[in-house]
Amino acid sequence: MLDSIRIAFLSEHASPLSLLGGVDAGGQNVYVDEVSRNLGTLGHTVDVFTRRDNPDVPDIVQWSPGVRIVHIAAGPPEFIPKDDVWPLMPAFRDGIAAFMLRNARTYDVIHSNFWMSGWVAAQLKPLLRVPVIHIFHAMGLTKRRHQGSSDTSPGERMTVEREVIARVDALIAQCPAEEHELIDDYAAEAGKVALIPSAVNVDTYRPIQQAEARHALGINPDVPLVVYVGRMLPRKDVRNVIRAVALMVEREDVPVELLLVGGESAEPDPVLTPEIGVLRSLARDLGIPDRVRFTGKRQPDVLCYYYSAADVVVTTPWYEPFGLTPLEAMACGRPVVG
């Protein structure tokens, strides 16, 4: 085992705390949570630096053994969509530096997450004189390629990504496609890129007997059930899934039902999650409103019931840097179509 080291995680918009109900929580939150927890279990010390987006949370939260979440003031202490956070990064950088100085805190390595925290890490590297390991979670060029004019990323994003790639010491790619993006689209040195696939917690995502899962959720034990779990965004293309279900009903006369698990609130709310309104309208237009059920957001500790209730889990996004939900479904013993 390696000697115990101190690690600074930088994750400006994706805090493990957001797993408990925050808006805009996704795979990056899960990654930061699981990797930091497991590093703590191995005896390392981890401070996760994230932007304060709630005035009521403590400056420092003891998250798990060896892991703290450190909230840095950068802009108003409220939720801000991640694409609007970029102008606050100088304040985020300065707040992290001030925390380290004030607490005489040193680190052996920085692990930055997403392009904005990558910029902050590259800025702090000369000051701290420690190596930086960076993971993007999603690349700007790929997002622009698939979303076109609907991409809301800041215009500087791709330039900053190239700067980060040039200045950090190592890059993590979560799948071969991302490795190719880094090398082919951004001219990253191949020797600088480590391919490390993400994984899932098999204690959290575990098989449950389908009958037991359906009974717990109040689902008809006999109905053919398709399940989607994830964010409700246009790029996730849940609309495609609804169209497919409508075709199954119309052409194959299959009495299938679709369970959609996700959203920005525990109850499905088209105001907080506009895509839910779009999907409801689509289901109504296709004549299957009674076959599409929305649950709202669910926490990781109960998702295994939703996965296990399915006959098949489906995910058909326009693009995905690394999809955790297919792995979660497979860990629960369910087939995946994607």
Stockholm file with secondary structure:
# STOCKHOLM 1.0

chainA/1-338         MLDSIRIAFLSEHASPLSLLGGVDAGGQNVYVDEVSRNLGTLGHTVDVFTRRDNPDVPDIVQWSPGVRIVHIAAGPPEFIPKDDVWPLMPAFRDGIAAFMLRNARTYDVIHSNFWMSGWVAAQLKPLLRVPVIHIFHAMGLTKRRHQGSSDTSPGERMTVEREVIARVDALIAQCPAEEHELIDDYAAEAGKVALIPSAVNVDTYRPIQQAEARHALGINPDVPLVVYVGRMLPRKDVRNVIRAVALMVEREDVPVELLLVGGESAEPDPVLTPEIGVLRSLARDLGIPDRVRFTGKRQPDVLCYYYSAADVVVTTPWYEPFGLTPLEAMACGRPVVG
#=GR chainA/1-338 SS CCCCCEEEEECSSCCGGGGGTCTTCCHHHHHHHHHHHHHHHTTCEEEEEEECCCTTSCSEEEEETTEEEEEECCSSSSCCCGGGCGGGHHHHHHHHHHHHHHTTCCCSEEEEEHHHHHHHHHHHHHHHTCCEEEECSSCHHHHHHHHGGGCCSCTTHHHHHHHHHHHSSEEEESSHHHHHIIIIITCCCGGGEEECCCCCCTTTSCCCCHHHHHHHHTCCTTSCEEEEESCCCGGGCHHHHHHHHHHHHHHHCCCCEEEEEBCSSSSCCTTTSHHHHHHHHHHHHTTCGGGEEEEECCCHHHHHHHHHHCSEEECCCSCCSSCHHHHHHHHTTCCEEC
#=GC SS_cons         CCCCCEEEEECSSCCGGGGGTCTTCCHHHHHHHHHHHHHHHTTCEEEEEEECCCTTSCSEEEEETTEEEEEECCSSSSCCCGGGCGGGHHHHHHHHHHHHHHTTCCCSEEEEEHHHHHHHHHHHHHHHTCCEEEECSSCHHHHHHHHGGGCCSCTTHHHHHHHHHHHSSEEEESSHHHHHIIIIITCCCGGGEEECCCCCCTTTSCCCCHHHHHHHHTCCTTSCEEEEESCCCGGGCHHHHHHHHHHHHHHHCCCCEEEEEBCSSSSCCTTTSHHHHHHHHHHHHTTCGGGEEEEECCCHHHHHHHHHHCSEEECCCSCCSSCHHHHHHHHTTCCEEC
//
